[in-house]
Amino acid sequence: MTRYVSRRLLELVIVFFGVTFVIYCAVFLLPGDPIAALGGDRPLPESVQKQLRSRYGLDLPIWQQYLDYLGGLARGDFGTTFTGQSVGEQMASRWPTTIKLALTAWSLTVLISVALGLAAGLRHGSALDRSVLLGTIVAESVPIFVLGIMAQYIVGITLGWAPIAGVDDGWPRAYLLPALIIAVYGLAGVSRLMRGSLVDTMRSDFVRTLRAKGMSQGDVVGLHVMRNAAAPVVNLLAIQLGSLLGGTVVIEAIFNINGVGQLLYKAIQDQEGTLVVGVATTLVFIFLVTNLLVDILSSVLDPRIRHD
Amino acid sequence: MRGLLKGVGATSVAFALVLTGCSSTEADGGEGSPAELVIGSSDPVPNLVPGRQSNAFGLTMSVFSPLTFLDAEGELSYVAAESVESDDQITWTITLRDGWTFHDGTPVTAQDYVDSWNTVAYGPNAFENSGQLAVIAGYADLNPAEGEPATDELSGLAVIDDLTFSVTLNRADSQFPVQLSQAQTAFYPMPQSAFQDLDAYGKQPIGNGPFAVTTRWTEGEPIVAERYQDYAGDEPTVDKITWVPYSDRLTAYTDALAGNVDIVRLPANRMTQVADDFEDDHIYSFSGPAISYLSFPYWDARFDDVRVRQAISMAIDRDAINEALFGDLNAPATAWTPSIMPGNPDGICGEYCEYDPEAAAALLAQAGGFEGELTIHFPGGAGQDDLFNAIANYLRQNLGVDAIARPSVGWAEFSEDRNNKVLDGPFFARWGALYPSQQSTLRAVFTSAAGCTNCGGVIIPEVEQALNDADASDSEDGEAYAAAQQHLAEGFPVVPLFEESYNFVTSDKVAELTASAVGEPLLTDVILAGD
């Protein structure tokens, strides 16, 4: 196990450097000069541009910029934006909001999709099973911003049940609606997997044995089937935490939630390369760490997956 | 994505109609409570130092008071200055009003102005608005092409006494008092405490205006300003203003529909829909000192004939575009500067700015037609797709040319391609003036002066000469600039498209919104409902 974890950690480091380098190049080798664009159609004086370019190291070759950036990262310094704001400070003030939103969304995904999956799995083939499938797929095929804006108009403006912008109302009031919309995009996958896994497990030999021993349906499902059926679902749910953070980018922008997603959205709009790289790097890091934790967790849940 | 968003918007009009009557009570101030305004802003606010801000005009104009002020009629008045005078249009004497203080209680002196302007102009500080001071003698010494400047003071500035200082310009400029007006924020004064820590000052600016920023601002959080009790100028009508940041204009607009924010800028993709969403008296459209053009690549010989350029101009139905895309809020241009500019020669473009497809086709045929594909370039992601697709359509239908509109990846790619002369067809150009004088637009677009260099294509020496003559004349009414526009009408270097309006929607709380000559609402003069 220790060997496995240390090998994975080493891989993680390599992937981390590779991915950040690609992101860094993608952002800073884009056509166009972010300094010249600072003023929109009102160009900055030549001397100002020159000064800013050398201040942010944009006159150095890209590999040197990247190494400088890594050097800064090693000291915990995420750099500054082209307008002189500290990227680290900005992210630090916004992560708590995003984590709250993502965890709320994730909990809603777990609750709703496991319930739906259970209901569909236990009565597979029924009308309920089919409507769960249809409903979740229809919901998931609507683009996220369409659903978001519709929810704003219906729930926020017409019904007035929830605020449509900002998180001033605090948790849970301000977070529930956006979290629910993010959660919708995990429902179809997770509930299908839950259902399938449940149906498979219910057909396995050990369940027949348990039934033959005279165990009640409730105990069979609750004590034995659930644990076995849960393993692939836990895997998927954990991986979803990563894509869920992606969903927060759009939803935070639509609902004006002051989190990391909105920061990334605005950074891309304003061509703030350092900010884009900073946020993307932390997102990559989180994704890698969650994946590692999932792999370790799944071996605990399912002894058949052993890492020696 | 924008197109899809628009589709959603259309279907949600029905919901939107239901709600106009029932906005939330949260935003309404109760009896006797202090008058508060909530402004939604979606532009990035990088730094609040007046010499650096580039899109926090509402805030900067509330926290600072300008030397001179131009109202919506283009009338000049004096605010922090008692007078701005000159005999030769080169050396100006500025006399400040007595009794003005900064929010930290220190008196506003001539020395503060001189120190502030020196700081803004000093090259190594790299202040975004430093170009506004380029007219002052010595600016070039503070911004040498190579190396560090030898001095950190503008040679053109001299303090005469506590309330008087003189400014020597590089050359005669009758428009200098207009340049000192409200939107040229590089000319605002900063107190001595600012120079010790400009970064801290950028988070909580201390100004000489009617409102004081009460807390140190954090990125992404609202900015709050409250009435400054010892303000020496006219009393503002409100007590407190809060600027709430939004991810984009659409989100702010939606929140205004819900009644949570009092004043927001109208997003471009809601211009045709706003009349359904808001009551008439909650929609404000102010003429701005901005104008858009279709420019030509002067490096491409296919556009050398003036008749080709005129034909393209005549083939575009500006009125139809205005109605279909802008909800009739933008006025079709009839000159090379917007009509809000004092002394603007309206209609100088004549028949060439009027839609006449037959005449356009005939003119193009006379010029020998047009060879090859005509690609119109514009910056992508700025909501301009519909406009330029419409223009390309008109050219295809009326001139029979193979016209298409091509967006760039973003602003940066567009300006780089433009400046490197890579663009192979007509392209977007625009200038939003910070002071309403034809000089600002004409100089920026059609001369080599540091402005929107190249955004108007070829630089015409006659225009520059006519501008210099007009600058040196001692009339302030702007009519001297008509001569420069006459050269433009003859040479037709770019096609004038639209005069821009700056549009806003308000909540029920706002009874009347007014703007100054720069199109920005006057937050100090907002009349609240029930007052």
Interface residues (C-beta under 8 A of the other chain):
Chain A: L30 P31 G32 D33 P34 A36 A37 L38 G39 G40 D41 R42 P43 L44 P45 E46 S47 V48 Q51 L52 R55 T81 F82 T83 G84 Q85 E89 Q90 S93 R94 P143 F145 V146 I149 M150 Q152 Y153 I154 G156 I157 T158 G160 P163 I164 A165 G166 E252 A253 I254 F255 N256 N258 Q262 L263 Y265 K266 Q269 D270 Q271
Chain B: M1 L4 L5 V8 G9 S12 F15 A16 V18 L19 C22 S24 P44 P46 N47 R52 S54 G123 P124 N125 A126 F127 E128 S130 G131 A134 N143 P144 A145 D199 G202 T218 E219 G220 E221 V244 P245 Y246 S247 D248 T251 A252 T254 D255 L257 A258 N260 G381 V409 G410 W411 A412 E413 F414 S415 E416 A429 R430 W431 G432 A450 G451 C452 T453 C455
